[in-house]
Amino acid sequence: MKKRETGASGQSLTLKEVAEHLGVSTATVSNAFNRPDQLSKTRRQEILAAAKALGYRGPDSRARSLRTGHSRIIGVMLWDTLSFSLSDSVASELLSGISEVLDEHDYRMLLLPQSARPAQRENFNGVADGYLVYGTMPDGTTERLQQGEFSPAVTIDKTYGSYPTICIDDRAASRGVAELALAKGKRRPAIVALRMTLDAPPGPFKRQARPRQFNAMAQARLGGFDDALTAAGIDPASVPIWNVDGNTFNQAVPVIEALLDGSTADTLLCMSDQLALAALAVAEQRGLDVPGALTITGFDGAPEGQQRRPMLTTVYQDNRAKGRLAARMILDQITEHDATLPTWLIHGDTC
């Protein structure tokens, strides 16, 4: 690679000057930084190493944004807090899948938790080239999504207006795992629910015809449980629902302890693996035989449930694949309007 002499310092070099230094076209240097798929791996590494030796760190992102109208930022709107989303196995797997694709295409991720103050969220409106919307949003954000204010967007696990949606069939999957549990002959089921509404307190939950701020995922999984209960000859209205307002072990344990203190339930249909693992821990502390005295099912297929004994009976969904697909859709690499990903029953030892 020919290197031309110049008096310009590395810090002040422009992309054009770097190209002249290296004896290549400006398009080649630009591709090395912005479109790595346009060059061979070896060629790109040569360009980047030579540019680094000159002190050139790459095109200025602000100037590029003004010039092209693109920030190369994808905003991810989260239905929960940032700390929860990074620690929760389901949400973190989804974010990992998204980041894999964004990294491949030199995009950055901007996390927008709904716990942020409205003014903070407003500061980022319009900054991103597109948005991924994960889960159920509060009323105000929902209205803005339905009006098309965040566009382009792809929604995950919840439909908003005409935006493309990626999801699983929560209702069919929860019906399948509930049917498996109820086939064992037990007749006193209880449902351990995950945030039935965005403002529901922990503890017993009363069914509502039209709940306000409802969690679409929880409502769909409840529908599947109800389908299985009806098919088994059990009136869904007679089955208690206990709400947990967060998908963590510490939030679930007191709710499940209260449930088992006040009922004779022999089956716990849990809306997530974290809830099911908490139920399993409480059962073991109390000396309850699982699945003899108490059958427990989960949902999600978290590794923690499969790496212990008894192994958790659950539904597996590939959250990393869901994240990758969402990122590809927002980057227009694929054209599907909606996508429903498959799930699998895991026949463990708790059912």
N, C-alpha and C positions, 0 to 999 in steps of 0.2 A: 504494500500500500504506500503510494507516494505521499510525502508530507511536505507541504510548501511552507517556506519561511514567511513570517509576518511579524510586525512589531506589536500587534494587538495583544493585550493581556488575556489570560484565560477567563478571568471573571467577566470581562466585557464582551466576549465573543458572541456573535449572533450565530444562528444556525447556518446561514449562508457562508459566514467566515470559516466556520468549522469544516463545512464541505470543501471549501477552497484549500484549507490546511491539509485535508486528507486526500484530496484529489478525487473526490466522488461527487455525485449529484446531491443537491439539497433533499431530493425525494428519498435517497438512500439513508441519509442521516435521520430524516423525519420518521421514516419507517422503523428504523432501529429503536427509536424511543416510543413511538405511538402505535405502530402496526407491526408487531414482531412476527406475525404470521406471513408477512410479505418477504421475509429474508430467511435464509438458512440459519440455523442456530449458531454455526461457526462464524458466518459472516456478521451476524448481529453482534456477537461477543467481541469481534475484532473492532467494529465501529464504536461500541460503547467503551471499550478499553482505551482506544485512541482518544476519544472525546474526553474521557476522564483524565487522561494524562495532560491534556490541554487545559484542564480545569473547567470544562463545560459540563454542566449538570443536567442539561436538557432544556427543552422549550419552556418558557414561562407559562405556567398554567393559566394565570389571569389573562395574559395577552392572548393565549390560544382561545380561551373562552370567549373573549370579546370578538376575536377574528372569526371564529367558526360558529358562534352561537351555541356551543356545546360545552358543558362543564366537565363531562366524563365522570359525573357523580350520579349514583342511583340512591334515592332515599328509600329507606325501609321503615315503614310506619308500624310500630309494635303495639299490640293491644295491652301490654303490661309494662312494668318498670324495666329499666335497662339492666339493673342488677339481677332481677328474676330471669329475664330473657337470656342472659349470658350463663346462668347457672342451671336453668331448667334443661333437662336432656333433650326434650322435644324441640324447644325453640333454638337451642344452641346447635343442634344438628342441622336444622333448617338454615340457620345463618351460615354455618360452615359450607353447605352446598351452594348458597348464593355467592359467598366470597370466592369459592373455587373458580366459578365462571367469570366473575368480575376481575379477578386477578389475571386470568388468562387473556383478558381483552383490555387490560390497562384501565379499568374503571375503579373508582373508589366508592365505598359504602358510607352513607350518612344515616346513622340510626336515629329515629325519631320516636321515642317512647311517648305514649299517651299520658304518662305521669308528668311530663314536662308542662310548665305553665303555658297557657295559650299564647302569650306574647313571645315566648321562646320558639314555639312551633311556627308562628307567623314569620319570624326572621328567616326561616329556611324555605318558605313557600316560594316556588319558582326557581330555586337554586339548582335543583336536580334536573337531569335530562329525562327522568322517569321515576316512578314510584312503585314499590312493592308494598302492598297493604296486607298485613298479617293479622287475621282474626277479626273479632268484633270491635268496632270503634265506638266511642261515645256519640251521643246524639248529634252534637254540633259537627263533628268530623264526618259522620255518616251523611248528613245533609249536604255538606260540601262535596263529598265524593259523588253522591247521586246527581249533583248539579254539574259534574264534570270539571270541578275546579282543579283537581290534581290529575293532570293528563300529560303524557300517557301513563297508564297504570295497569298493573296486573294484580288481582286480588288473590289471596291465599286463604282457604278455609271459610270464606264468606263472600257472597255475591253482592256487589254494589252496582246498581244501574246496568250499563251495557259493557262494563269493563270485562276483559277476559278473566276467567277464574280457574284456579288450580285447586283441587280438593280430592278427598276420598269420599266414598259413600259411607259416611258415619252411621247412618241408620241401618243399612244392611249389615255392616260389620258388627255393630253392637247387638243386633238381633242374633247373628250367628253365634257369638260367644255366650249370650244369655241362654239360647236354646241348648247349647252344650251343657251349661250348668244345671238348667232345670230338668234335663233328661235324667239326672241322677236320682230324681224322685223326691227331692226336698220341696217343701211347700210353704216355707216362711221366708221369702226373700226380702231383702231391703236394698235400696239403691244408695250408693255413696256418690254424690254428684259433685261435679267440678264447676263452681261458679255458675249456678243456674241463671242468674242475672248479674249484671256488672256491679250491682249494689246490694245483693242479697247477703245477710249476715250468716255466720256459721251456725249450724244446727238444723233442726227440723225445717223442712221447706214445704210450704203449702202450694199445691198445684194452682196455677193461674191460667185462665183462659187466654188472656193476652198480656203476658208479662211485659213490663216496660224495661227497656235496656237489656233485652234478653241476649244470652250468649248462644249464638246459632249452633255452635258445635255441641254444647251441652243439650240443647233442645233436640237436636237430631239424634244424639245417642240415647236420650230418654225415649224418643219415639221408637227406636229399635228395641229397647228393653220392653216397652209396652207391647210391641208386636209379639215378642216371644212369650210374654206373660199371658196375653190373650190366647195365643195358640196352645198354651199349656193349661188353659181353663182357670187361670187366676185373674181376678179383676185388678187391673193396674191401679185403680183408685184405692184399693185396700193395701197397697204396698207403700211403706214409708220411704220418704226421700230425705236424706240428710245432706245438707249442702256444706261443702268446704270452699272457703273463699280464696284459696290459693293452692297451687299444685306443688306443695312441699310437704315433707314428712312431718315437720313440726306443726304445721297448720292442720294436718289431717288427724294426728293422733288423738287430741282431745275430743274431736267430733266423733271418732270411731269408738272411743272409750265410753262416751255418753250413749251412743247408739246401743252398744252391747250391754250397758248397765240397764237400759230401759226397755229392752225387747228380748224376744227369744229367737231372733233371726238365725236361720241355718244356712243362708246364702247371702253373700255380699257381692252385688254387681257394681263394680267400681268403674268410674269413667276415665281413669288413667292408671298407669302402672304405679305412679308415686302414691296414689291413694291406696291401691291394692297392697303395696309393700308395707305401708303404714298399718293396714289392717292385719297383715300377716304377722308383723312384729307384735301388735297388741295381742293377737290370738296366742302366739307363742309365750308371751309373758304370763298369760292367764292359764296356760296349760291346756288350751283347746286343741284337739286333734284336727289338723287340716289335711285332707278334706273330709275326714270322718264326721266330726261334729260341726264343722263350718267350711263351706265351699266358698272360695274367693276367686274372682276373675278380674283382670285388668284390661287396659287398652293402651297401645302404643308400641309395645315390644322393646322397652328400654333394656339395655344390657344388664342392669342391676337385677332385673327379674329373672334373667336366664342364667346368671352366674352364681346362683345360690340354690340351696335345697331346703324345702321343696321348691322346684322350679315353678314359676308363675304361669298359669294358663291365661292367655291374653290374645289380643289382636296386634299384629305387626304392621306398621306402616313405615315406608322408607322416607323419612323426613329429609335426609340429605338429597335424595333424588328429587324430592319436591322442590327444594331450594334451587337445585341446579336448573330444573325445568323452568321455574319462575324467572330466573336470571336470563336464561336464553330467550324466553318470550319477550321480556322487556327490552332486550337488545335486538329484537327482530330477527333472531336467527332461525326461528320456527314460526309457523303461521297459524297454528291451532288457536281457535277462539277460546275454547274451554278444554280442560283436561281433567279427567277423573282417574287417579292412580289406583292400582290394585292394593288390596290388603290380604293378609294371610292369618289364619287361626294358628296359634301355637298351642299344642296340646301339652300342657305342663302337668305338674303334680298336685296343683291346688284345686283341681276340679275333677 
